[in-house]
Amino acid sequence: MIRLTDVIKEYPNGTRALNGLSLEIKDGEFVFMVGPSGSGKSTVIKLLTGEVVPTEGLVMVNGFSLTNIAEWQVPYMRRTLGVIFQDFRLIEKKTVYDNMLFAMRVVGATPREIKKRIPYVLRLVGLENKQSRLPNELSGGEQQRVAIARALVNNPSTIIADEPTGNLDPARSLEIMTLLKRINELGTTVLVVTHEKDLVNRFDERVVMLDRGRVISDAIGKYGVKANA
């Protein structure tokens, strides 16, 4: 579960990115987070991943309090998260398989876990025949699916996707979002931060809209508007 309660985040330069933001995402939910540039979306992600801490308020992620988390707890918290970035962040000189192998070794996975998990996740994202390819031998959509597979490989309870379709054409964007929805249906909590209004409108899911560091709309349906409105 993710819970932000009365969160204020002010950066050292005086910029106040969040102004008393409160939000709860239950286990197993699929949520879009939208809003204009500067609305606070990026700061929310940084708070949830432990990159920054709140100035005031409470941030809880999968049982960990990020308001006062001990340094030694941060790696354990991050193991509950899979993060997907717009620019993929793949290791260019490693194959698809080795990108995933690296992610598993970082958290101390056993050879038995690695042997079982990587093929399963590659099948899930439709890349079982591309495991020996380098990232530059793949299309943009395939690279993003590798990034999704890497985020999934350590079996996190929550996926955070930061503009996951920003570099893709509409057809590939829909493909990636449909894949994230399928992953959600398998039990993983999914938070997608995006500015793509048309893509959000293709899915009848919860939409949280931010503006000036606050939640201004939280509803099921099209871009923060109730589906039956």
Stockholm file with secondary structure:
# STOCKHOLM 1.0

chainA/1-229         MIRLTDVIKEYPNGTRALNGLSLEIKDGEFVFMVGPSGSGKSTVIKLLTGEVVPTEGLVMVNGFSLTNIAEWQVPYMRRTLGVIFQDFRLIEKKTVYDNMLFAMRVVGATPREIKKRIPYVLRLVGLENKQSRLPNELSGGEQQRVAIARALVNNPSTIIADEPTGNLDPARSLEIMTLLKRINELGTTVLVVTHEKDLVNRFDERVVMLDRGRVISDAIGKYGVKANA
#=GR chainA/1-229 SS CEEEEEEEEECTTSCEEEEEEEEEECTTCEEEEECCTTSSHHHHHHHHTTSSCCSEEEEEETTEESSSCCGGGHHHHHTTEEEEETTCCCCTTSCHHHHHHHHHHHTTCCHHHHHHHHHHHHHHTTCTTCTTCCGGGSCHHHHHHHHHHHHHTTCCSEEEEESTTTTSCHHHHHHHHHHHHHHHHTTCEEEEECCCHHHHTTSCCEEEEEETTEEEEEEEEETTEETTC
#=GC SS_cons         CEEEEEEEEECTTSCEEEEEEEEEECTTCEEEEECCTTSSHHHHHHHHTTSSCCSEEEEEETTEESSSCCGGGHHHHHTTEEEEETTCCCCTTSCHHHHHHHHHHHTTCCHHHHHHHHHHHHHHTTCTTCTTCCGGGSCHHHHHHHHHHHHHTTCCSEEEEESTTTTSCHHHHHHHHHHHHHHHHTTCEEEEECCCHHHHTTSCCEEEEEETTEEEEEEEEETTEETTC
//
